[in-house]
């Protein structure tokens, strides 16, 4: 059972998506205990014959006894305060052996959720409760999962809501994006993406990786995060939120993934670097491409232009101790490993760490980006939302000394 409470200025709207599973026998009806003051407006489902509320209980009758499972959608509302401490209506199933699911709480309009007091609930990421909660796009959203194996335990939730004028809200945006790319002639590309984000409204940053790319890790403000997945397979990266009505600070979101394409030819040819498509516009982008010294690279016409290296200008990257200079990224004492060996070594470290961890544990790659070989630096200005940035390149095998 997934419940979503939408806090308006006068009413709390409650939407419940319920899946009833019959373990033994048949079920001719289902009963739900309603909190005080909750008014049920609608009950829908393919098996629903009738429904009624009496003495704080919602009784839903089925057309025929349910032998396996059925799904129901329930809508209701309850008067609530505009702000301050607000009790969330929590609906419970009666006469069941197990009750799983959770509760999502969102603010409608200009406001945010502050402190929360939960009993019998565990706070989780919105993505953990699935599409009914993660798809909500509101100024503030929190999610709680029912504590496991406690179907009869008391359950309650109170949140503190602060309201602001609509003019105080800012639109989330990516002020700067920086990419480090390590290319190998075998067609592999290790890509480290960093985004300087300003946000007080969004819950997630949607990032669509190139087709066939393998996601490795992500972080928010230098701490590992576990992205969710949208219905179309894109990553949903959780975002921090500033306080509405104030100047929100920038914070870094990082992403590491491995992309694959065709191997380079022996002499010359064309290659491309495909970057993630975001559901937010990006003001400016810097892209540094490292490659094998056995090849020369040159840009083809496109959105990126070749420039002398320039460090990132966003203060968000400085907060995580990033020293964005070529000397810091590729010290002279670093061994000149071939690019393919560097990528493989990092892959082995990542996979080895994942094998040593427990199931479900987040294991980010704590290895500096292998900035090996010669590099080219590119800049690009505004990238619109849902656009896939692509850097087109030409490569040519370098002549060996003494060769013709």
N, C-alpha and C positions, 0 to 999 in steps of 0.2 A: 504494500500500500504506500503510494507516494502522495503526500499532501503538499499543496502549495498555498501559502497564505499571503495574499497581496494586501498591503496596508495602505488604504486610502486615507483621506483627511477626515472622513466620517464613518466609513465602513471598512471592515476586514472581509475581503472576498476569499472564500475557500474553495479550491478545486482539488478533488480527490480522484486519483486513478487507482482502481482496486482490481487485483487479480485474485480470485477465489479458487483455491485448489482443494479438491476433495480427495483425501487419502484413503478413506474407507467408507463404503456405503454410498448414500445419496443425500443431497441437500436440497430441500424444497424452498428454503429461504435463508437469508443471512441477516444478522442483527448487528447494528452498530450503536455504541453508546455515544451520545452527543453531549458536548459541553454546554453549560448553561448559556442561553441566549442565542445559540446558533440556529438559524432558520434555513431549512433545506428547500431550495428552489427547484431542483431538477435532479432526476436519477435516470440514466440512460444505459442501455446495454441490450444486446441481441436476445438475451434470455429473460429480460425483465417483464413480468406480467403486471405488477402493481407495487406501490410503496406507500407507506404512511409513517408518521411520527406520532409517538404517544409516550408520555411520561419520560421524555429524554432519551428515547430509543427510536432509531430508524429501522423499520422492518421492510425488507425488500423481498417480494415473492417472485418466484420464477415460473415461467410458462410450463416447464416440465422439470422434474427433479434433476439437478446437476450431478453427473456421475464423475466427471473429471475436473474440468475447470471452466470458468467463465470470467469475463471482464466487465467492469462497471465503471461509469464516470458519474461522479456526484458533485453538484455545485451548491454552495450555500453562502450565507453572509451573516455577519454579526456587527452591531454598532460598536465603534471603538473610538478612542481619543485620537486627536490629530497628532500629538507628539507626547513625549514623556514615556513612562513605563506602560507597556501594552502587553496584555496577556494574549497569547496565541491560542486559538481554539484547536484542541487536539482530539481527534476522533479515534475511538478504540473499537476493535472487533470483539464481539462477545462469543463465548463458547468455542474458542479455537485453541488448538494445541501450540501453534507457532504463528507469530506475527512479525514479518520482516518489512523493511522499507525505511522511510524517513520523511522529514519535513523540510521544505524550503520556505524561507520568509523573504519577501522582497518589499521594497518601498516604492509606491507609485507616486510619481512626481519628484519634486526637489527635496531630497532628504537622505539621511543615512542612518544605519543601525549602529548603535554604540555597544554598551555592555549587554550581555545576555545571561540569563539565569536558567539553566536547563537541568531537569531532573529526569533520569531514565533515558537520556539522549546523549549522543556523542557527536561533537561538531566535526564535520568533514568538508572536503572540497565539494562544490556544487556538482562537478562532473561525476562524482561518485554515485549520485542519485539518478543519473541518466538524463535523457533528453527533456523530460517534463520540467526539470529544475535548471539544467545547464543552458537550455535555450532561452531562458529569461534574460532580457536586456534591460536592467533597471539600475538606478543610481546606487543601490545597495542591495546585496543579496547574501544571505547566510544559509547554511544547510546543516542538517543534523540527521544522523542515522539512529534508528531504534537500537538500543543496546541488545546484543545477541542473547538468545536463550532466556529472555526475561519477559514473556508475553503478558504476565499479570502484574508486573512492577508498575508502581505509580509513574505517571509521565506528565510533565508540564513544561511550559516554556514561556518566559517573559523576556521581552527585549526593550531597550530604551531607544526611542526614535527622536532624532533632531530634524527639524524642518528648516528649509531655506527658501529664499525667493528664487524663482526659476532663472532669473538673470545671473545668479551667482554661479551657475554650473558652467563648466568648461567642457569642450569636446576633447576626447582623447586623441592624441596624435603621436607619431614617431618623429621626433625632432631630427634624429641622425641615426643612420645605419652604417655599421662598419663590418666588412667581411675580410677574412683571411682565407685564401684558397691555396691548397697544395695540389698541384696537378702531377700525374704520372703518365708516362707514355703508354702504359697499359690501359688507360682509359678511366682510371679511378680519380676521384676528386674529393679530398677531405675539406669540408667547409665549416668554418667557425663564424657564426653570425652573432652580432651584438646590436641591440637596439636601445636607444635612449628614448624612453617613453614618458609622456606626461599624461596623467589620468586621474580623474576622480569620479568616473561614471561607468566605465567598462568593467566587466568581470573577467573577460578573457581577450587575448589576442589570438586571432585565428591565423595560422600559418600553414599554407599548402605547400608541401615539399614537391620537388620535381618527381615525375612518375618513376618508380623504381628505386628512389633514394631510401636509404636506411637511417632512421632516426637513432641517435646515440644518447644524447643527454640534453638537459635544459636546466637553466638556473634563473632565479629571480633575486636580484640584489646579492649575487654571489652565493646563494644557497640553493641546493638542488630542489627541483620541483618535478612533479609527475604530471605531465599534460594529459588532458582528456582527449577524446576523439569526437569530431562532429559526425553526423550521419554520412557525409561524403568522404570521410577518412582523413580530413585535415586535423592538424594538431590544435588543441585549445590550450594556450599557455595562460595560466592564472596571472592576473595583474594586481599590483598594489594599488591602493586608492588614496589620494589626498583628501583632505577635508574640503567639502564644498564651501564656497565663499572665501577661500584663501588661495594664495598663489601656490599651486601644487608644484612640488619638486620633481625633478627628473629622476628616474631610476632605471638601471640596466636590466634587460632581459637577454639571455644568451641561449644559443642553440647550436648544437654540433651534430652534423650528419655526414654520411658518406654517399656520394653519387657515383654512378657508373655509366660509361658510354663506350663507344667503340675504341679499340686500340689505335694508336697513331701509326701511320705508315712509316716506312723506313726513310723516306726523303722529305716530303712536305705534304701539307694538307690543311684542313680546317677543323677547328674544335670550338666548342661553346661551353660556357659556364652558366648554368641555370640556377637562379636564386629563389628563395621562397616567395610566394605571393601572400601578402598580408591583407587583412580586411580594414586596414587603416592606411591613409596616405603617408608617405615618407618624404620629409622635406629635403634631405640631402643624403647621398650615399658615397662612401669611400670603399674601394675594393683593391686589395693587394693580392696579386697572384704570384705564387712561387712555382718554379718549374725546373725541370732537369736542365743542367748546363749543356747537355748534348743537343738541345734544340734552341732556336731563336724564336721568339714570339713577337707578333705585331698585331695591333687591333684592326678589326674591320669596322666599317661605318656602323654606327648604332647610337644608343643612348649614352654610352660611357665614352669619356674622352681621356686620353693619356695625359698625365700630369706628373710633375715632380712629387715625391712623397710629402704628405702633410699629415701631422698627427690629428687625432680626433679632437674636435673642438668642444664636444659636450662634456659638461662637468659630471654627468652621471657615470662615465667610464672611470673617472679619477677616483670615485668613492670606493671602488673595488680594488684599488691598488694597481690599476693598469698603467704600465709605462709604454706608451704607444710610439715607439721609435724603432727604426730598423735595427739599431745597434742592440737594443734590449731584446728584440725578438729573435735575432740571429747573431749571438756573440761570436767573435772571431775564433774562440777556442772550441766552438761546437764542431763535432765531427761532421765531415761532408758526406753524410750517407746519401745514397740515391733516394729520390723521392718515393719510389715504390717501397723501399725498405722502411722508410719512416712511417708511411701509412700502415704497412703491415705490422710494424712494432706497436703502434698505437692501437690497432685493432686487437692484437693479441692481449695487450694490457687490459683493454676494455672487456673482452670476452672472459679473460681469466678472473677479473674482479667480479663479474656477474656470476660466474660459476661458484665462487667462494661465498657469495652472500646467500641469505635466506630468501625463500620465495616471497615475492612481493616487495622486497627491500629496494629502495632507490639507490642506485650505484652510479654516481656521475663519474666522468673521466677527470681526474685531478692531475692531468699531465699538461704542461705548457704546449701550446700549438707548435708543431715542428716547422719553424720558419727556415727551411733549408733551400739552398740554391739561389740563383738570381731571381729578381722579382720585378714586376711592373705594377705601377699604381694608377688607378683610374678613379674618376669622379663622375657623379651624375647628380642632377638636380631633382626636382619633384617627380616622385613615382606615385601614380594614382593607386587607389585601393583596388585589390584583387588583380593587379597587374603582375605578371611574372617577369622580373628583370632578367635580361639575357646579355651576357658579354660574348661577342663573336670574335674569334681569334684565328690567325693564320700561324702555322708553325713550319719550320724548316730545319732539317738536320744540319748541324754545324759541321764544317770541314775540319778534318783532323790536320794537325800541323804536319807539314811535309807532304800532304796529299795534293792531288791535282785539283 
